[in-house]
Amino acid sequence: MVEKLVTNEQRLVFERISEELKEEEKPVKKIKEKKEVITKDEAPKEIQANYKKNLRIAYDNIIKLLKEYIDLKEEYYNIVALWIIGTYFHDKFPSYPFLFFNAMKGSGKTRIMNLITCLSKNGEVLNAMTEAVLFRTKGTLAIDEYEGVTRKGNEGLRELLNSCYKRGTKVKRMKQQKTFEGTEQVVEEFEVYRPIVLANIWGMESVLGDRCIPLILDKSNREEVTNLIELFKEDELVKETTKLLYLCSLCICSFSAEVYKEWNTFVKNNYTNYTNNTNYTNNTNYIQTFKTIKLMDLNGRDLELSFPLCLIASEIGVENDKFLKITTLTLKQVFLDKKEEELVENQDINLIDFISQQLQSDNFITIKKLLQDFKDSFALTEEWINSKWMGRALKRLNLIKQKRRTYRGVEMIIDVEKAQEKIKMFK
């Protein structure tokens, strides 16, 4: 029997049928993706015309909801509200900060994350996750109890999280694809850039912390707030606000690459021949905004993280520069507090390192002698690193085996073995 040869036309038909069968074999998703049926051109004309007014209404609604359900520092409400609004314009920014809540147990971390995700674009809260979940899903992601991500074996997940704050970072994975000739490996590409909010008790590691706007959440005793049951998804104001923000996100806004280009021009002029009296006309729409942002005196990563929220504040309060100024003052203080905390934490690590290198002994040593040796070891001259700080640091780090007060002052036996175990976490 003569074997018939397969023609090119038949081959193309076989490949098309193979692709159709492969699509039919895919499991049906339990949760269908929400289709955005309204396009930019189809957005109601009144939304287009009153875009900034409606942004302000949405902002005021978010502030009202946050104050009703969450007890925060007064200045934090503004930052959280701007961050939520920014999730609807997230793709317009080249980078977007993580929001990080540091709080003791029972301070309302889960509550605020649930409210934020209900108000944010396509928000979801997770307690545990994998790399695949991170890059195969979209929308605003809240990670509660972040401590679990730091466990051994999650190194890949942590590295991936470090990249999620900046646009352009992609993950590539191989998958099998059926063809007429058999199966072959093809590359799948995923964008990992997305809005992320984190929360934990013990603080944030330095690398991921550099991508965060950190906010401290204190435990509240206001029963009129803490006793409210969480019914965020059923709240009519939540529904109204998310709908309004979605429609606003379809409108033309100022969060484009052009604004960042204008900022770069502003910076270049500022460090060359720019003066307050110069005729800088290339960005007349943004010059006052840029001047206000510059007054924050933030640099590098801190400025990069603050910039999107400042632009949103400027967009909402375009007729009121005071709104942007309040935002910049809060962000400046947040990052100043962050630097101060990092400085203290770094000296804690130095102290652990110093104690770990001492000889284990059951002999008492004066705190003054220990302090002087520590400062000499690291060439420290800061006045705040004194006997009082040393005593508190050793107590906080649990490195005191025994303590007594004598005529020579406070003396103690330090726990070198515990310091040697602790330092392993940082090396």
Disulfide bonds with the S-S distance in Angstrom:
none
